[in-house]
Amino acid sequence: MASNPVMGSMRRVGETPPVTEPFSCPDDVLEAAVEGLAGCEETVLSETVCGGILDPNQVVNWINPTKRLLRFRVDPAELRSEVPVVADGLHKLLLQVELPESTNAEDLTIQFISRLVDLRAMLSQDVEAAYAGDPAANGYDEIVVAYPAIRALAIHRIAHELYGYGVPLLPRIMSEYAHDRTGIDIHPGAKIGAHFFIDHGTGIVIGETAIIGDHVRLYQGVTIGATSIRNSDALRGKKRHPTIENDVTIYAGATILGGNTVIGAGTVIGGNVWLTSSVPPGFRVMAEAPRQLLRSAKSKSKDADETMEQNWEI
């Protein structure tokens, strides 16, 4: 059998790679790259970095133990050692950002630590909602350990608390970290009520000014977003995202847009629905049922096609 020149150059799994000399890039190429990247002018990115910027890794290193504190820690000895570490870590982060004039890092750290019990209570209600809403859940332990929605909501509850204090940058780094890890994108400004459940979670988007009531259930791919205009600056600081009242269920792929859009209590929004206007309480909103064409595998003629009407029952 003829040898494969490509396969012949490949190493076997576990084989130690050969020792080679470091690659030496030409001096003129290196210098051109250094000169082009150096300096604090010409680009927004360069100016921003030169002005001083918080390292996102520091925020991630703080949010992970803080999230674990809410989800897993109950032993007093562990808490007495870990809560001071969380407090000190937050204080160090707050010293690196520009806080509102009426606040300071010390007071905000104390305020946050005093809210840990309430944040745990809110997350516990989210766990209850997940168990009540998902028949596949075998117990609370499975939800706490394995459900991406609980990981995302633990971070959101923390980030939203800091957002409410007027803390810049930190909450957004936290929310994007949760987005990266779970596929669930919740802006820290979004107000989310009690007993919130996200089933599956991948592709969820909830905007900054969204307001979500109690006992709301979302499925994957739901967007609670803003309508887009050419001059987006005109919307900055205004309510741009919908209000979802209590006991609403929104199925997979639905898109609900606009700051004036209100989904009334008890409403069910079907899959793949597109909404830019309000819905009264207690309604069901469904996309027009699709028609499926059926053709026998043995038939070669389109004349033998049959139509199957899809009947939505939600």
The 8 nearest C-alpha neighbors of each residue, nearest first, counted from 0:
[[1, 2, 3, 4, 7, 6, 5, 8],
 [0, 2, 3, 4, 7, 6, 5, 8],
 [1, 3, 4, 0, 7, 6, 5, 8],
 [2, 4, 6, 5, 7, 1, 8, 0],
 [5, 3, 7, 6, 2, 8, 9, 1],
 [6, 4, 7, 3, 8, 9, 2, 10],
 [7, 5, 3, 9, 8, 4, 2, 10],
 [6, 8, 4, 5, 9, 3, 2, 10],
 [9, 7, 6, 5, 4, 10, 3, 11],
 [8, 10, 6, 7, 11, 5, 4, 12],
 [11, 9, 14, 12, 8, 16, 7, 13],
 [10, 12, 14, 13, 9, 15, 16, 8],
 [11, 13, 14, 10, 15, 9, 16, 6],
 [14, 12, 11, 15, 10, 16, 9, 17],
 [13, 15, 11, 12, 10, 16, 17, 9],
 [14, 16, 13, 17, 10, 12, 11, 18],
 [17, 15, 14, 18, 10, 13, 19, 11],
 [16, 18, 19, 15, 14, 10, 20, 9],
 [19, 17, 16, 20, 15, 21, 22, 14],
 [18, 20, 17, 21, 22, 16, 23, 15],
 [19, 21, 22, 18, 23, 17, 24, 16],
 [22, 20, 23, 19, 18, 24, 17, 25],
 [23, 21, 24, 20, 19, 25, 18, 26],
 [24, 22, 21, 25, 26, 20, 29, 28],
 [23, 25, 22, 26, 29, 28, 27, 21],
 [26, 24, 28, 27, 29, 23, 30, 22],
 [27, 25, 29, 28, 30, 24, 31, 23],
 [26, 28, 30, 29, 25, 31, 24, 32],
 [29, 27, 31, 25, 26, 30, 32, 24],
 [30, 28, 26, 32, 31, 27, 33, 25],
 [29, 31, 33, 27, 32, 28, 26, 34],
 [30, 32, 28, 34, 29, 33, 35, 27],
 [31, 33, 35, 29, 30, 34, 36, 28],
 [34, 32, 30, 36, 35, 31, 37, 29],
 [35, 33, 31, 37, 32, 36, 30, 38],
 [34, 36, 32, 33, 37, 31, 38, 30],
 [37, 35, 33, 34, 32, 38, 45, 31],
 [38, 36, 34, 35, 33, 39, 45, 32],
 [39, 37, 40, 36, 45, 34, 35, 49],
 [40, 38, 46, 45, 49, 37, 41, 42],
 [39, 41, 46, 42, 38, 45, 43, 49],
 [40, 42, 43, 39, 45, 46, 38, 44],
 [43, 41, 45, 44, 40, 46, 39, 47],
 [44, 42, 46, 45, 47, 41, 40, 48],
 [43, 45, 47, 42, 46, 48, 49, 39],
 [44, 46, 39, 48, 42, 47, 43, 49],
 [45, 47, 39, 43, 49, 44, 48, 40],
 [48, 46, 44, 50, 45, 49, 43, 51],
 [47, 49, 45, 50, 51, 46, 52, 44],
 [50, 48, 46, 51, 47, 39, 45, 52],
 [49, 51, 47, 48, 46, 52, 39, 45],
 [52, 50, 49, 48, 47, 53, 46, 95],
 [51, 53, 48, 54, 50, 47, 49, 95],
 [52, 54, 55, 95, 51, 96, 57, 168],
 [53, 55, 56, 57, 52, 58, 59, 51],
 [56, 54, 58, 57, 53, 59, 172, 169],
 [57, 55, 59, 58, 54, 60, 61, 53],
 [56, 58, 60, 55, 59, 54, 61, 92],
 [57, 59, 61, 55, 56, 60, 62, 169],
 [60, 58, 56, 62, 61, 57, 63, 55],
 [59, 61, 57, 58, 62, 63, 56, 64],
 [62, 60, 58, 59, 63, 64, 88, 65],
 [61, 63, 65, 59, 64, 60, 66, 58],
 [62, 64, 66, 65, 61, 60, 59, 67],
 [65, 63, 67, 66, 62, 61, 68, 85],
 [66, 64, 68, 62, 67, 63, 85, 61],
 [65, 67, 63, 68, 69, 64, 62, 153],
 [68, 66, 64, 70, 69, 65, 71, 63],
 [67, 69, 65, 72, 66, 70, 71, 64],
 [70, 68, 119, 66, 67, 71, 72, 65],
 [71, 69, 67, 68, 66, 72, 143, 119],
 [70, 72, 67, 68, 69, 73, 143, 66],
 [71, 73, 68, 74, 70, 69, 78, 67],
 [74, 72, 75, 71, 78, 77, 68, 76],
 [73, 75, 77, 76, 72, 78, 79, 71],
 [76, 74, 78, 77, 79, 73, 72, 80],
 [77, 75, 79, 78, 74, 80, 81, 73],
 [78, 76, 80, 74, 75, 79, 81, 72],
 [77, 79, 75, 81, 80, 76, 82, 74],
 [80, 78, 76, 77, 81, 82, 75, 83],
 [79, 81, 77, 78, 82, 83, 76, 84],
 [82, 80, 78, 84, 83, 79, 77, 85],
 [81, 83, 85, 84, 78, 79, 80, 86],
 [84, 82, 86, 85, 81, 87, 80, 79],
 [85, 83, 81, 87, 82, 86, 88, 80],
 [86, 84, 82, 88, 83, 87, 89, 65],
 [87, 85, 83, 89, 84, 88, 90, 82],
 [86, 88, 90, 84, 89, 85, 83, 91],
 [89, 87, 85, 91, 90, 86, 84, 61],
 [90, 88, 92, 86, 91, 87, 93, 85],
 [89, 91, 87, 93, 92, 88, 104, 108],
 [90, 92, 88, 94, 89, 93, 87, 95],
 [93, 91, 89, 95, 94, 90, 88, 96],
 [94, 92, 90, 95, 104, 91, 96, 89],
 [93, 95, 91, 92, 96, 104, 90, 97],
 [94, 96, 93, 92, 53, 91, 97, 52],
 [97, 95, 93, 94, 98, 167, 92, 53],
 [96, 98, 99, 95, 167, 94, 166, 93],
 [97, 99, 166, 96, 100, 102, 103, 165],
 [100, 98, 101, 102, 165, 97, 166, 103],
 [101, 99, 102, 98, 103, 97, 165, 104],
 [100, 102, 99, 103, 98, 165, 106, 164],
 [103, 101, 100, 99, 98, 106, 107, 104],
 [104, 102, 105, 106, 107, 98, 101, 100],
 [103, 105, 107, 93, 106, 90, 108, 94],
 [104, 106, 108, 107, 103, 109, 90, 102],
 [105, 107, 109, 108, 103, 104, 110, 102],
 [108, 106, 110, 104, 109, 105, 111, 103],
 [107, 109, 111, 105, 110, 106, 90, 104],
 [110, 108, 106, 112, 107, 111, 113, 105],
 [111, 109, 107, 113, 108, 112, 106, 114],
 [110, 112, 114, 108, 113, 109, 107, 115],
 [113, 111, 109, 114, 115, 110, 108, 86],
 [112, 114, 110, 111, 115, 109, 116, 117],
 [113, 115, 111, 112, 117, 116, 118, 110],
 [116, 114, 118, 112, 117, 113, 119, 111],
 [117, 115, 119, 118, 114, 120, 113, 69],
 [118, 116, 120, 114, 119, 115, 121, 113],
 [117, 119, 115, 121, 120, 116, 114, 122],
 [120, 118, 116, 122, 69, 117, 121, 123],
 [121, 119, 117, 123, 118, 122, 116, 124],
 [122, 120, 118, 124, 123, 119, 117, 193],
 [121, 123, 125, 119, 124, 120, 118, 153],
 [124, 122, 120, 126, 125, 121, 119, 127],
 [123, 125, 194, 127, 121, 126, 122, 128],
 [124, 126, 194, 122, 128, 195, 123, 127],
 [125, 127, 123, 129, 124, 128, 130, 122],
 [126, 128, 124, 130, 125, 129, 131, 123],
 [129, 127, 194, 125, 131, 126, 130, 196],
 [130, 128, 126, 132, 196, 127, 131, 133],
 [129, 131, 127, 128, 132, 133, 136, 126],
 [132, 130, 128, 129, 133, 127, 134, 136],
 [131, 133, 129, 130, 128, 134, 196, 216],
 [132, 134, 135, 130, 136, 129, 131, 198],
 [135, 133, 136, 132, 130, 131, 137, 129],
 [134, 136, 133, 137, 130, 132, 138, 129],
 [137, 135, 134, 138, 133, 130, 141, 142],
 [138, 136, 135, 141, 139, 134, 130, 140],
 [139, 137, 140, 141, 136, 142, 130, 143],
 [138, 140, 142, 141, 143, 130, 126, 137],
 [139, 141, 143, 138, 142, 144, 137, 145],
 [142, 140, 144, 139, 138, 145, 143, 137],
 [141, 143, 146, 139, 140, 145, 144, 126],
 [144, 142, 140, 141, 145, 139, 146, 149],
 [143, 145, 141, 142, 140, 146, 149, 70],
 [144, 146, 142, 141, 143, 147, 149, 140],
 [145, 147, 142, 148, 149, 144, 143, 150],
 [148, 146, 150, 149, 181, 151, 145, 200],
 [149, 147, 151, 146, 150, 197, 152, 200],
 [148, 150, 152, 151, 147, 146, 153, 143],
 [149, 151, 147, 153, 148, 152, 154, 146],
 [152, 150, 148, 154, 177, 149, 153, 155],
 [151, 153, 155, 149, 154, 150, 156, 148],
 [154, 152, 150, 156, 155, 151, 149, 66],
 [153, 155, 157, 152, 151, 156, 158, 66],
 [154, 156, 152, 158, 157, 153, 159, 187],
 [155, 157, 159, 153, 154, 158, 152, 160],
 [156, 158, 154, 160, 155, 159, 153, 161],
 [159, 157, 170, 155, 161, 160, 187, 156],
 [160, 158, 187, 162, 156, 161, 157, 155],
 [159, 161, 163, 157, 158, 162, 156, 164],
 [160, 162, 164, 158, 163, 159, 166, 170],
 [163, 161, 159, 165, 164, 160, 166, 170],
 [162, 164, 160, 161, 165, 159, 166, 188],
 [165, 163, 161, 162, 166, 160, 107, 99],
 [164, 166, 162, 163, 167, 99, 161, 98],
 [165, 167, 162, 164, 161, 98, 169, 168],
 [168, 166, 169, 165, 96, 170, 98, 97],
 [167, 169, 171, 170, 172, 166, 96, 53],
 [168, 170, 172, 171, 167, 173, 58, 166],
 [171, 169, 158, 173, 172, 168, 162, 187],
 [170, 172, 174, 173, 168, 169, 175, 187],
 [173, 171, 169, 175, 170, 174, 176, 168],
 [174, 172, 170, 176, 171, 175, 158, 169],
 [173, 175, 171, 177, 176, 172, 178, 187],
 [176, 174, 178, 172, 177, 173, 179, 171],
 [175, 177, 173, 179, 178, 174, 172, 180],
 [178, 176, 174, 180, 175, 151, 179, 181],
 [179, 177, 175, 184, 183, 182, 176, 181],
 [178, 180, 176, 177, 181, 182, 175, 183],
 [179, 181, 177, 178, 182, 176, 183, 151],
 [182, 180, 183, 178, 147, 179, 177, 151],
 [181, 183, 178, 201, 202, 179, 180, 184],
 [184, 182, 178, 203, 181, 201, 200, 202],
 [183, 185, 204, 178, 203, 205, 182, 186],
 [186, 184, 205, 204, 187, 183, 174, 206],
 [185, 187, 207, 188, 206, 189, 174, 205],
 [188, 186, 159, 158, 189, 170, 155, 174],
 [187, 189, 207, 186, 159, 208, 162, 190],
 [188, 190, 207, 209, 208, 187, 186, 210],
 [191, 189, 210, 211, 209, 188, 192, 208],
 [192, 190, 211, 210, 212, 189, 193, 195],
 [193, 191, 213, 212, 211, 195, 190, 194],
 [192, 194, 213, 195, 214, 124, 121, 125],
 [195, 193, 125, 214, 124, 128, 213, 196],
 [196, 194, 125, 215, 214, 193, 128, 216],
 [195, 197, 216, 129, 128, 125, 198, 217],
 [196, 198, 217, 200, 148, 218, 216, 199],
 [197, 199, 218, 200, 217, 196, 219, 148],
 [200, 198, 219, 201, 197, 218, 148, 147],
 [199, 201, 219, 198, 197, 203, 183, 148],
 [202, 200, 182, 219, 203, 183, 199, 220],
 [201, 203, 220, 182, 219, 183, 200, 204],
 [202, 204, 183, 220, 221, 201, 200, 184],
 [205, 203, 222, 184, 185, 223, 221, 202],
 [206, 204, 185, 223, 224, 222, 186, 184],
 [207, 205, 224, 186, 209, 208, 240, 223],
 [206, 208, 188, 189, 186, 209, 187, 205],
 [209, 207, 240, 189, 238, 206, 239, 188],
 [208, 210, 240, 189, 241, 206, 207, 242],
 [211, 209, 242, 190, 243, 189, 191, 208],
 [210, 212, 243, 191, 192, 242, 190, 244],
 [213, 211, 245, 192, 244, 243, 191, 215],
 [212, 214, 192, 193, 245, 215, 194, 246],
 [215, 213, 246, 194, 195, 245, 193, 216],
 [214, 216, 247, 246, 195, 213, 248, 245],
 [215, 217, 248, 196, 197, 195, 249, 247],
 [218, 216, 197, 249, 248, 250, 198, 196],
 [217, 219, 251, 198, 250, 197, 200, 221],
 [220, 218, 200, 251, 201, 199, 221, 203],
 [219, 221, 202, 252, 203, 251, 201, 222],
 [222, 220, 253, 252, 203, 219, 251, 254],
 [223, 221, 204, 254, 224, 203, 255, 205],
 [224, 222, 205, 255, 256, 204, 206, 254],
 [223, 225, 256, 240, 206, 222, 205, 255],
 [226, 224, 257, 256, 240, 239, 227, 258],
 [225, 227, 257, 256, 228, 224, 239, 275],
 [228, 226, 225, 229, 231, 230, 257, 234],
 [227, 229, 230, 231, 226, 234, 233, 232],
 [228, 230, 231, 227, 232, 233, 234, 226],
 [231, 229, 232, 228, 233, 234, 227, 235],
 [230, 232, 233, 234, 228, 229, 227, 235],
 [233, 231, 235, 234, 230, 229, 236, 228],
 [232, 234, 231, 235, 230, 237, 236, 228],
 [235, 233, 232, 237, 231, 236, 239, 238],
 [234, 236, 232, 237, 233, 231, 238, 239],
 [235, 237, 234, 238, 233, 239, 232, 208],
 [238, 236, 234, 235, 239, 208, 258, 233],
 [237, 239, 258, 208, 240, 236, 234, 209],
 [238, 240, 258, 225, 257, 237, 208, 234],
 [239, 241, 258, 209, 257, 225, 224, 208],
 [242, 240, 258, 260, 209, 257, 261, 256],
 [241, 243, 210, 261, 209, 211, 244, 262],
 [244, 242, 211, 262, 261, 212, 210, 241],
 [243, 245, 212, 264, 263, 262, 211, 242],
 [244, 246, 212, 213, 264, 247, 214, 215],
 [247, 245, 265, 214, 215, 264, 213, 248],
 [246, 248, 265, 215, 266, 245, 267, 264],
 [249, 247, 216, 267, 215, 217, 268, 250],
 [250, 248, 268, 217, 267, 269, 216, 218],
 [249, 251, 270, 218, 269, 268, 217, 253],
 [252, 250, 218, 270, 219, 220, 253, 221],
 [251, 253, 271, 220, 221, 270, 254, 250],
 [252, 254, 271, 272, 221, 270, 251, 273],
 [255, 253, 222, 273, 221, 272, 274, 223],
 [256, 254, 274, 223, 275, 273, 222, 224],
 [257, 255, 224, 225, 275, 226, 223, 241],
 [256, 258, 225, 240, 260, 226, 241, 239],
 [259, 257, 239, 240, 241, 238, 260, 225],
 [258, 260, 257, 241, 261, 276, 277, 240],
 [259, 261, 277, 241, 276, 257, 258, 275],
 [262, 260, 277, 242, 241, 243, 263, 278],
 [263, 261, 243, 278, 277, 244, 242, 279],
 [280, 264, 262, 279, 244, 278, 266, 261],
 [265, 263, 280, 244, 245, 266, 246, 247],
 [264, 266, 281, 246, 247, 280, 263, 245],
 [265, 267, 281, 282, 247, 264, 280, 283],
 [268, 266, 283, 248, 247, 249, 284, 269],
 [269, 267, 249, 284, 283, 250, 248, 285],
 [270, 268, 285, 250, 284, 272, 249, 267],
 [269, 271, 250, 251, 253, 252, 272, 268],
 [272, 270, 253, 252, 273, 251, 269, 286],
 [271, 273, 253, 286, 270, 269, 254, 285],
 [274, 272, 254, 253, 255, 271, 275, 286],
 [275, 273, 255, 276, 254, 256, 272, 277],
 [274, 276, 256, 257, 255, 260, 273, 277],
 [277, 275, 260, 274, 278, 261, 259, 257],
 [276, 278, 260, 261, 262, 279, 275, 259],
 [277, 279, 262, 263, 261, 280, 276, 282],
 [280, 278, 263, 282, 281, 262, 277, 266],
 [263, 281, 279, 264, 266, 282, 265, 278],
 [280, 282, 266, 265, 264, 279, 263, 283],
 [281, 283, 266, 280, 279, 267, 284, 278],
 [284, 282, 267, 266, 268, 285, 281, 269],
 [283, 285, 268, 269, 267, 282, 286, 272],
 [286, 284, 269, 272, 287, 268, 283, 270],
 [285, 287, 272, 288, 271, 269, 284, 270],
 [288, 286, 289, 285, 311, 272, 309, 290],
 [287, 289, 309, 286, 310, 311, 290, 308],
 [290, 288, 309, 287, 291, 308, 286, 310],
 [291, 289, 308, 307, 309, 306, 292, 288],
 [290, 292, 307, 306, 293, 308, 289, 309],
 [293, 291, 306, 305, 307, 304, 294, 290],
 [294, 292, 305, 304, 306, 291, 295, 307],
 [295, 293, 304, 296, 305, 303, 292, 298],
 [294, 296, 298, 297, 293, 304, 303, 299],
 [295, 297, 298, 294, 299, 293, 300, 303],
 [298, 296, 295, 299, 294, 300, 303, 301],
 [299, 297, 295, 296, 300, 294, 303, 301],
 [300, 298, 297, 301, 296, 295, 303, 294],
 [299, 301, 302, 298, 303, 304, 294, 295],
 [302, 300, 303, 304, 299, 294, 298, 305],
 [301, 303, 300, 304, 305, 299, 298, 294],
 [302, 304, 301, 300, 305, 294, 298, 295],
 [305, 303, 294, 301, 293, 302, 292, 306],
 [306, 304, 293, 292, 303, 294, 307, 291],
 [305, 307, 292, 291, 293, 308, 290, 304],
 [308, 306, 291, 290, 292, 309, 305, 293],
 [307, 309, 290, 310, 306, 291, 289, 288],
 [310, 308, 288, 289, 290, 311, 307, 291],
 [309, 311, 308, 312, 288, 289, 307, 290],
 [312, 310, 313, 309, 288, 285, 269, 287],
 [311, 313, 310, 309, 269, 285, 283, 288],
 [312, 311, 269, 267, 283, 285, 268, 250]]
